[in-house]
Amino acid sequence: MSMLTPPGMGGEYRITGDKFPRMRRTGGRRRIVLAVVASAAALALISWGTLQLIHVFSGGAKASAAGGGPDCDRAKDTAARTQKAKPLPKPGQIKVNVLNATPRAGLAKKTADELKKRGFAIGEVGNATKAYDKKVKGTGILLGATAAADTALPVLGTQLAGAERKTDGRKGGEVDLIIGTGFQDLAKKEDADKALTKLAKPEPASEPSGGKC
């Protein structure tokens, strides 16, 4: 019997030899494994976030260098619409009917004579129809076919500031200038000429700050 065997114990409980059983701490190893896994996951997450930030900033820099961004998009859209705009007719190519919708007599003829001096072709001169007579509160209404909305009407509009523009179902190219109760006079000729020049040759869209488009 070994000296290590307690008195009264024998058989399978007897300890012999010079080797002793060792108790292993399985819980400690599990904690180490979990810590390693958690560290690896955290490192992967940090790396992914860093890559995303690099991608965002590099993409923004490329967009700026290439001239991208909302401001450039708006400038390009304006330039495209300017290029696609229909050629504007000259005043002599626009036949204007001058109609008086006010109680004041003589306005239609006076206005028609001035428009003729400025190069417009004059059609009918007289009183407005019942649909507009005494019903136009502003300076006037410019009325024409749908096709005239971006051609003849803008040109005629340079002569009467604040006039409302409308279209109807007419087929001809004539346009109406219906004088309203707020009418005082046509725009000064020099102001009308400047407006007409600007309308015929619009300024190119300015580049947004921060670079070219």
BELWO-V57670 format. One record per residue. N is the residue number from 0. D_FIRST is the distance of its C-alpha to the first C-alpha in Angstrom with 2 decimals. Layout:
BEGIN
{{N | D_FIRST} {N | D_FIRST}}
END
This chain:
BEGIN
{{0 | 0.00} {1 | 3.71} {2 | 6.45} {3 | 8.18} {4 | 6.76} {5 | 9.37} {6 | 9.40} {7 | 10.59} {8 | 9.58} {9 | 8.08} {10 | 10.06} {11 | 12.08} {12 | 11.11} {13 | 7.53} {14 | 8.05} {15 | 7.25} {16 | 9.87} {17 | 12.55} {18 | 14.78} {19 | 15.38} {20 | 17.68} {21 | 21.20} {22 | 23.65} {23 | 27.16} {24 | 30.33} {25 | 32.65} {26 | 35.37} {27 | 36.07} {28 | 36.80} {29 | 39.14} {30 | 41.06} {31 | 41.51} {32 | 42.89} {33 | 45.27} {34 | 46.47} {35 | 47.24} {36 | 49.14} {37 | 51.10} {38 | 52.04} {39 | 53.26} {40 | 55.34} {41 | 56.87} {42 | 57.75} {43 | 59.39} {44 | 61.38} {45 | 62.62} {46 | 63.65} {47 | 65.53} {48 | 67.35} {49 | 68.36} {50 | 69.77} {51 | 71.76} {52 | 73.29} {53 | 74.23} {54 | 75.83} {55 | 77.83} {56 | 79.17} {57 | 79.94} {58 | 81.71} {59 | 83.82} {60 | 84.73} {61 | 85.83} {62 | 87.88} {63 | 89.59} {64 | 90.25} {65 | 91.67} {66 | 93.84} {67 | 92.15} {68 | 91.88} {69 | 93.89} {70 | 96.76} {71 | 97.30} {72 | 97.17} {73 | 99.87} {74 | 102.00} {75 | 101.74} {76 | 102.61} {77 | 105.67} {78 | 106.76} {79 | 106.36} {80 | 108.45} {81 | 111.09} {82 | 111.33} {83 | 111.63} {84 | 114.31} {85 | 117.69} {86 | 120.52} {87 | 122.61} {88 | 126.30} {89 | 128.96} {90 | 131.03} {91 | 134.01} {92 | 131.95} {93 | 131.23} {94 | 133.87} {95 | 133.59} {96 | 135.16} {97 | 135.73} {98 | 135.79} {99 | 136.47} {100 | 134.45} {101 | 135.81} {102 | 139.00} {103 | 140.23} {104 | 142.93} {105 | 143.18} {106 | 139.49} {107 | 139.06} {108 | 142.02} {109 | 141.19} {110 | 137.58} {111 | 138.64} {112 | 141.13} {113 | 138.48} {114 | 135.98} {115 | 138.73} {116 | 139.30} {117 | 135.60} {118 | 135.85} {119 | 134.77} {120 | 136.77} {121 | 138.16} {122 | 138.53} {123 | 139.48} {124 | 140.35} {125 | 140.74} {126 | 139.06} {127 | 135.57} {128 | 135.07} {129 | 134.46} {130 | 130.74} {131 | 130.68} {132 | 133.91} {133 | 133.24} {134 | 129.52} {135 | 128.21} {136 | 126.98} {137 | 125.77} {138 | 127.65} {139 | 127.87} {140 | 126.24} {141 | 126.04} {142 | 126.08} {143 | 125.75} {144 | 124.16} {145 | 120.41} {146 | 120.95} {147 | 122.62} {148 | 119.58} {149 | 118.34} {150 | 121.65} {151 | 124.99} {152 | 123.70} {153 | 121.70} {154 | 124.74} {155 | 127.06} {156 | 124.48} {157 | 125.01} {158 | 128.49} {159 | 127.51} {160 | 124.51} {161 | 122.52} {162 | 124.02} {163 | 121.85} {164 | 121.33} {165 | 121.47} {166 | 121.85} {167 | 123.58} {168 | 124.31} {169 | 127.38} {170 | 127.77} {171 | 130.09} {172 | 129.25} {173 | 131.32} {174 | 129.59} {175 | 130.79} {176 | 130.86} {177 | 131.24} {178 | 132.27} {179 | 130.54} {180 | 131.64} {181 | 129.44} {182 | 131.30} {183 | 133.08} {184 | 133.63} {185 | 132.02} {186 | 129.64} {187 | 131.41} {188 | 132.25} {189 | 130.30} {190 | 127.20} {191 | 127.63} {192 | 128.05} {193 | 124.84} {194 | 122.95} {195 | 124.41} {196 | 123.43} {197 | 119.88} {198 | 119.69} {199 | 120.94} {200 | 118.62} {201 | 115.44} {202 | 113.33} {203 | 110.13} {204 | 106.93} {205 | 105.53} {206 | 102.13} {207 | 99.32} {208 | 97.99} {209 | 95.00} {210 | 96.17} {211 | 98.21} {212 | 97.80}}
END
